[in-house]
Amino acid sequence: MPSGGHPPPPGAAGAASTVAAVAVATAAAAVAALLLWRRELRRAHLGKLGAAVSTESMAFDRDALADTLTWDRYSFVVHGRRVLLLSGEFHPWRVPDRERWREVLAMYKACGLNCVRIYFHWGFHSPVLFPLCSAIPIRDLIGAITASAEDVYVFDGNRDMDYLLSLCEELRLFVLAAPGPYICAETQGGGHPTWLVAKRDVRIRHAAGTFSRHFDAEYTRHCQAWLANILPIIARHQITRGDGGGCVIAAQVENENFETFFGWPIGLADDMRLLAQAFRDNGVTVPLFHNDAFEAGSFNARPGARVQGLPAFGLDLYAFDKYVVFAPTSAPLSNVGSALVDTAKWKPWAPATVESATDRMEETVRGFGGSAARGPIFIAELQGGWFNHYTLKSTFDTIYSYVNLSQGVTALNYYMFYGGTNVGTLGDPDVYTSYDYSACIREFGFISGRARKLRLGLIFARCFADLLAETEAISDEQQTIVVEPSNILNRQRECVGLRSAELSFFRNFNRKKEAKYTAQLTTRPTVLLNGHLPYKCSFIGLGNYVSVISGLHLLLSTIPIHARTYVGVSSSEKLKNEVWIIQNDDLISGEMAFAGRVNCTSSHGLAPSFREVEGANTTIVTFTKTAGWCSLVSLDADAVQSELLLIALTGDDLYTLTASFEEEAWCKAQRLWSLAHLDAATEQRLDMLSDMINSNTPLSLAWGAYSVRHCAMDGYMDIEWMPEDQRVIAIPCGGYLSHGLHSDSAFVPLKESDTLFGFPGLYEYHNRALESGSIFPSPSSPVAIFTPKHTRTTDFENLPWQPLELLDDRPDKDMIDLGFTSGHALYKLVVGSDGPDDVNSSVVVSLNMRHRCVVYASTATAEGGDATSSAAIGGHTTYSLQLLRPGAKTGPDPFSQYVDYTVALGPRGRATVFVVVESFGMSRQPFVLDDVRNARGLLGVRARRRRSSAFLWGRGGAPVALALHVAGVDVRAGAVSEPFSITGFPDELQFPAPDGHTGSPAAAVWQPIELASPDTAAAASPASPQRLQATGGRPTWFSGELAPAPALSTLGNRNARLPLRLRLTGPGTAHVRLGGTYIARYYGNGDSPQRDFPVPEALAAPLLLPSSRAGRVALEVLVYPSPFSPAATTGAVEAPDWVGVEVLAWELCGGSDAPAEERWSGNLFSGNGGRAFWTVRERVAF
C-alpha cells in the first residue's frame, strides 16, 4: 500500500462486484429481450398468406414458356440462345418531349446496349384525385375539392407507355419493366401520387415509422389499383405473349425493399406476395425479380423454405444494386457526420473502396442459395454516375465510378445511362432541376467519354458473348498467369460453354501506380509477356482462344482486343477472315503469345515483330505503337485458307468506335429473314446478315465521327459530324460491299496513302455536310433572343386565401395536407396588439419553414395592411445534407429552426406579413426511412413585441398572431393536368399568360411592356442577357417569346443539331416555363449551383427551322428575390430581385489540342474559349 494510502472501506470490493454483476445481468436481459423482439417481429413479417400465395404459385411457368425464355446460373436464354443483358436506365418522365425518346434510345443502342430498364412513375400517371368538372370555373377549383373520384390514370401524350414499349420493339431493345409501386429514383414521394401521400391514414410502404412496418390493407388496395392499370400495357409487350414479338423480358416488383436490414426485419412478405399476385393476375408471365439495395438476400426464392415454421417468399430471379463510389456529400457516413461540401477538398476514389465493394460479390450472392445460386448474377442498378444536391457550390462533373465484369455478371443495368431533367417539381429534396447524373449521355444529349470508354467494353462483351455468357471463376490457386507487380490482375474466368477460352480481368489498382507489368503463363508454355496499363485503367485479356477460321491459338494477350468481326474473301464460297480491332498505343500496350509458329503475310502501318520462345513452341508478337493493320497466319497449318487480321486504332478513333449488333433472339422471334417479295441482292444481304448475327458478329463497325448509327437491315448509316470530323471509316456488312450487295453505296475504298490502305472490306466516306467549314460562329453568341411582351405582379391581397388554425405555434395543415406539393405555398399573417405603447413600434415574427422563403411586410394604415405596399424584408433557406437536422434532405426532420424577422407596426398597431415558401419536394421514403410526410411549408410561427433592445413575451399588450391564411394550388384537383409543372402560385392558374386575345380576365391583369424603338434595339448588344427585375421586389411574371438570333442564320439549310441551353444569371430567383414546360428552377443566391438549363430539343425546334428561321417559342418567367439576411433594424434592405436570361449553345471543355479525357468529358467550360457543341447529320447508303 502506498505511503499515506487508506484501505478500502469494508465491503467496498463486494459492492463493486455486485454492481458489475447487476450491469452484466441487465445488459444480458436487454440483449435477450431484443433478440426475442426481433424473432417475434420476423415471424410477424413473414405474414399470414404463405399458403394462399406461395413462391411456387407465383413462379415463372418454365414448362410452358422455356422455348421462348428461360435461364440458368450463367445467363438468360431467349429463343434457345444465350443473351448477355446489357441495359441502361431510362425515365420517360424525365424527357418531357417524347419526340426525343427515339433519339435517346437509339443512342443507347449505338453505345452497345441491348436492353433498357424503365421505371413507370405512379404519380406521373395518376396526377389527380379529383377529375375536372367543366361546369366549374378553374378559380373555384384552386385550393378546394370539387369532385370525388379516386385513381384517375392517364396514358396519353408524354405518358403513353404503349407507344414507348412499341418504340423499344421497333429498335429491338429488351425491356426490364419496373412499375413499382415504389420506385425511389430521387423523385417526389418515391413515385407515389400526391393524393395518396396526403391520406395520412394510409401507411406509405406500410411504414409505421422509421425501421417499423405494419401491413396496411388500404395501401395495398391502392397499389393494386395502379398495377391493374399499368400492367396490362406491359403485358401486351412481353416476349412471352406467344406471337414471337414483344420486348419485356422481366418485371421488377417494388424497389430496394429489404427483407432484413443487417438482421433487423423490415420487408413484409405479404406485401410482396400480394404485389406479385397482382402482376400475375394482370397477365404478366415473364419472370419477376426484386432489386436488393445491396447484397442482402431479400426475397430470394427458395421453394419449400420455411423460417420459424412459416413459409418464406421469394421471386423468380435475385437481383441487387451496386453503388460503389459515392460523392463525399452522399456517402453513408456523411449523413450522420459532417458532409464535405467543399468540392476542392474532394479526393479521387480509392481502389480499396472498389475492391471491398465488388471483389466478393459473386461469392456473396451465390451463398444465399435459392434463385441467387441458380440464376445469373444480375445487377439491377449498376452505378453509372451520381447526382448532386442543393446548396453545393459545384455541379456533378467531379464524380466518377468504377466497376467491371470479373464477377460473372451477365445481366446488368446502368443507373443512369441518360439522366434527363427533373422537369418542374419532379425531383425530391436530394436533387435540383438537373438529373444529369454525370451519366454516359449528358443531360443535353452529348455522348460523353465515359460512354465511349464503356462502349469499348460493351463491344467486346457483345462480340465475345459466346464466351462471356457461360463462365466459371478460376480460383487464386489455379490461375494460369502470374502478374507483377501486385494488384494488376483482378481475376480470371474460364469459359465453359460451347467454346473454351480464358478471360483475364486486368485492373491496375497497384498502390504505387506503376503502369508497366509482366504476365507470365504458368500452366501452358512458360512465357513472359510485357504490358503497359495506366493506374485505374482496365481491360479484359483474351487467352487460350482458338480462332476456328485461321487456326491460330492465342495463349494470352496483354493488348486489349476491343472487337471481333469477319470479312469475306469470296462471297460465293462465304469464306472469311477473322478480324480483331486492338489498342496498342502510348496509353495501353502489350504483346500477344500464340502457340506454334506465326508470321505476317501483309501489313500497312502496323509493323509486327516476332520472338519465338525456345523450347516453348510459342511465338510472342509485339507491335509498333501506331495505327495500322497486319495479317497473321499459322506456319504450322497444313494449308492456309484464312488469316487473322488485326487493325490497331489509337486516340479519337477508339473514342468514336461504334458497332451495330442485333440479337439472334430478336431475329428468330420476329422472323426477319422470311420476308416476302425480295430481290436477289436483298435476299443475299439478309442471308449474309443472318450468318453474322448467329456468330455474335457486329453487322458493321465504324469510327471517325462523333456518332455513327448503323441500320444494316436497310443498308444505311446515320452519321453525326462535329466540326473537326473529316471522315468515317467502316467495315460494313462484313466487307461484302466489294461484291456489289448495295449498288447505291456512298463508301469508297481507302486511298493508297492511307494508314489502313489495303485492308480487305474497309471503306471510307468523307464529310460532305461540313465541306465549307464551320457553320456556327461562337459558343458565346446568343442563338435566341427573349423578348418580354407582358408583365404582371402577384397581388398578395387578392389571392384565394384559406384560413389556417394555429395549434400553439403550429399551423393545423401543411403543404402536403393541402395538396400544395408542386413548388410554392403563400402565407398571410396579420399581427398586432391593442396595447397603447404598440402603435408605431415593432414586433419580431419568428418562422420555422421548409425549405426556402422570402418574407414581405406591409405597414399601411388600412386595417390589416395593403398588399400593394408590401416590401421584401428578408428570407432564409432551411436545408441539410445530414440526417436529423432541420431540413434534412432524407430521413426524419423532427427539429425546428426559427428565424426572426423584425416587422414595423402601423399607426393602428397592425402589420401584415406575407411569406412565399418554396418546398424542394416531398421526400422519397427510401430503404428503412419514413420521411415521405416530412412537413413542408410554414411549420411554425411566433410573434413577440420589441421595445428598444428588450424582447418581451407575454399576454395583454403583447402582439399575437391574429390570423393565418394560406394560398396555393391543390395539384390533386383536375384543373391541374401537369401537377409537376405548377409553380404553386395560385394566380398562375387564375391569370395564365396572354395568348394574344383581348377581353379575358388575364388580358386585363397583364400589362404590355413597351418595346424599344428599332434604332435602340439595333444598337443594343445582342450578347447582353435580357434583365428581368421583380417590380418592387414582389413576385413578377414576364411573358414573351424566344426568336432566332442572327447567329442561327449561318446554319443555312443543313440538317444541324444544335442543343440549346437557357442560361440564367443574377442574384434573384427565377422559375421558367418554355412552351408550357417547366424547365428551370434557378436560385441566384447559391441554393443550387445550376445556372444552365437544357432546352428540350423538340420545344426548340421552331427556332431551328431550316426555312425562314422565323419560329417563335413562348417563354414565361417568374422572378422574385432570393432569400437574404433580415435587416438588423426596420430599415429597408435592397433585395436581390433580378435575373438575366439568355439562350446559348452548350460550351464544352477542351479544344482540339486538349487531352481526350477533357475533350470528351461533356463538362461545361466555365470561362471563355470553350467549344460549342453542335453537329450536322447525314444519312449515307452503304
HELIX and SHEET records of a PDB file:
HELIX    1   1 ALA A   12  HIS A   45  1                                  34    
HELIX    2   2 ARG A   62  LEU A   65  1                                   4    
HELIX    3   3 PRO A   92  ARG A   94  5                                   3    
HELIX    4   4 ARG A   98  ARG A  100  5                                   3    
HELIX    5   5 TRP A  101  ALA A  110  1                                  10    
HELIX    6   6 TRP A  122  HIS A  125  1                                   4    
HELIX    7   7 ILE A  138  LEU A  141  1                                   4    
HELIX    8   8 GLY A  157  ARG A  159  5                                   3    
HELIX    9   9 MET A  161  GLU A  170  1                                  10    
HELIX   10  10 GLN A  188  GLY A  191  5                                   4    
HELIX   11  11 THR A  194  VAL A  197  1                                   4    
HELIX   12  12 ILE A  204  HIS A  206  5                                   3    
HELIX   13  13 ALA A  217  ALA A  235  1                                  19    
HELIX   14  14 ALA A  269  ASP A  281  1                                  13    
HELIX   15  15 PRO A  332  ASN A  335  5                                   4    
HELIX   16  16 THR A  343  LYS A  345  5                                   3    
HELIX   17  17 PRO A  351  THR A  358  1                                   8    
HELIX   18  18 MET A  361  ARG A  366  1                                   6    
HELIX   19  19 GLY A  370  ARG A  374  1                                   5    
HELIX   20  20 PHE A  396  THR A  398  5                                   3    
HELIX   21  21 GLY A  449  CYS A  463  1                                  15    
HELIX   22  22 ALA A  465  LEU A  468  1                                   4    
HELIX   23  23 ASP A  476  GLN A  478  5                                   3    
HELIX   24  24 ASP A  652  TYR A  655  1                                   4    
HELIX   25  25 GLU A  664  GLN A  670  1                                   7    
HELIX   26  26 ALA A  680  ASN A  694  1                                  15    
HELIX   27  27 CYS A  733  HIS A  739  5                                   7    
HELIX   28  28 PHE A  796  ASN A  798  5                                   3    
HELIX   29  29 MET A  815  LEU A  818  1                                   4    
HELIX   30  30 PRO A  836  ASP A  838  5                                   3    
HELIX   31  31 ALA A  867  SER A  869  5                                   3    
HELIX   32  32 PRO A  979  SER A  981  5                                   3    
HELIX   33  33 ASP A  987  GLN A  990  1                                   4    
HELIX   34  34 PRO A 1001  VAL A 1005  1                                   5    
HELIX   35  35 PRO A 1014  ALA A 1019  1                                   6    
HELIX   36  36 THR A 1031  GLY A 1033  5                                   3    
HELIX   37  37 PRO A 1046  LEU A 1051  5                                   6    
HELIX   38  38 GLU A 1097  ALA A 1100  1                                   4    
HELIX   39  39 ALA A 1101  LEU A 1104  5                                   4    
HELIX   40  40 ALA A 1156  ARG A 1159  1                                   4    
SHEET    1   A 3 LEU A  69  TRP A  71  0                                        
SHEET    2   A 3 PHE A  76  VAL A  78 -1                                        
SHEET    3   A 3 ARG A  81  VAL A  83 -1                                        
SHEET    1   B 9 LEU A  85  PHE A  90  0                                        
SHEET    2   B 9 CYS A 115  TYR A 119  1                                        
SHEET    3   B 9 PHE A 174  ALA A 178  1                                        
SHEET    4   B 9 VAL A 248  GLN A 252  1                                        
SHEET    5   B 9 LEU A 288  ASP A 292  1                                        
SHEET    6   B 9 LEU A 317  LYS A 322  1                                        
SHEET    7   B 9 ILE A 377  GLN A 383  1                                        
SHEET    8   B 9 VAL A 409  TYR A 415  1                                        
SHEET    9   B 9 LEU A  85  PHE A  90  1                                        
SHEET    1   C 2 ALA A 207  GLY A 209  0                                        
SHEET    2   C 2 SER A 212  ARG A 213 -1                                        
SHEET    1   D 2 THR A 260  PHE A 261  0                                        
SHEET    2   D 2 TRP A 264  PRO A 265 -1                                        
SHEET    1   E 2 ARG A 306  VAL A 307  0                                        
SHEET    2   E 2 LEU A 310  PRO A 311 -1                                        
SHEET    1   F 9 THR A 471  ILE A 474  0                                        
SHEET    2   F 9 LEU A 489  VAL A 496 -1                                        
SHEET    3   F 9 SER A 500  ARG A 507 -1                                        
SHEET    4   F 9 SER A 538  VAL A 546 -1                                        
SHEET    5   F 9 HIS A 553  SER A 557 -1                                        
SHEET    6   F 9 SER A 589  ALA A 595 -1                                        
SHEET    7   F 9 LEU A 528  HIS A 532 -1                                        
SHEET    8   F 9 LYS A 516  LEU A 521 -1                                        
SHEET    9   F 9 ILE A 481  GLU A 484 -1                                        
SHEET    1   G 8 THR A 471  ILE A 474  0                                        
SHEET    2   G 8 LEU A 489  VAL A 496 -1                                        
SHEET    3   G 8 SER A 500  ARG A 507 -1                                        
SHEET    4   G 8 SER A 538  VAL A 546 -1                                        
SHEET    5   G 8 HIS A 553  SER A 557 -1                                        
SHEET    6   G 8 SER A 589  ALA A 595 -1                                        
SHEET    7   G 8 THR A 618  PHE A 623 -1                                        
SHEET    8   G 8 PRO A 608  VAL A 613 -1                                        
SHEET    1   H 5 ILE A 561  SER A 570  0                                        
SHEET    2   H 5 LEU A 575  GLN A 583 -1                                        
SHEET    3   H 5 LEU A 644  LEU A 649  1                                        
SHEET    4   H 5 GLY A 628  SER A 634 -1                                        
SHEET    5   H 5 VAL A 598  HIS A 604 -1                                        
SHEET    1   I 5 THR A 658  SER A 660  0                                        
SHEET    2   I 5 SER A 700  TRP A 703 -1                                        
SHEET    3   I 5 ARG A 727  PRO A 732 -1                                        
SHEET    4   I 5 TYR A 763  HIS A 766 -1                                        
SHEET    5   I 5 VAL A 748  PRO A 749 -1                                        
SHEET    1   J 4 SER A 707  CYS A 711  0                                        
SHEET    2   J 4 TYR A 716  TRP A 721 -1                                        
SHEET    3   J 4 THR A1175  ALA A1181 -1                                        
SHEET    4   J 4 ALA A1056  ARG A1057 -1                                        
SHEET    1   K 6 GLN A1007  PRO A1008  0                                        
SHEET    2   K 6 ALA A 784  THR A 793 -1                                        
SHEET    3   K 6 THR A1036  PRO A1044 -1                                        
SHEET    4   K 6 VAL A1113  TYR A1120 -1                                        
SHEET    5   K 6 THR A1069  LEU A1074 -1                                        
SHEET    6   K 6 THR A1077  TYR A1083 -1                                        
SHEET    1   L 6 GLN A 802  LEU A 804  0                                        
SHEET    2   L 6 VAL A 960  ALA A 967 -1                                        
SHEET    3   L 6 HIS A 824  GLY A 832 -1                                        
SHEET    4   L 6 ARG A 910  GLU A 918 -1                                        
SHEET    5   L 6 ARG A 852  SER A 858 -1                                        
SHEET    6   L 6 ALA A 871  THR A 877 -1                                        
SHEET    1   M 2 LEU A 806  LEU A 807  0                                        
SHEET    2   M 2 ARG A 810  PRO A 811 -1                                        
SHEET    1   N 4 VAL A 899  ALA A 904  0                                        
SHEET    2   N 4 SER A 842  ARG A 850 -1                                        
SHEET    3   N 4 GLY A 937  ARG A 947 -1                                        
SHEET    4   N 4 ALA A 950  LEU A 952 -1                                        
SHEET    1   O 4 GLN A1026  GLN A1029  0                                        
SHEET    2   O 4 TRP A1138  ALA A1145 -1                                        
SHEET    3   O 4 LEU A1060  THR A1065 -1                                        
SHEET    4   O 4 ASP A1092  VAL A1095 -1                                        
SHEET    1   P 2 GLU A1147  LEU A1148  0                                        
SHEET    2   P 2 ARG A1171  ALA A1172 -1                                        
END                                                                             
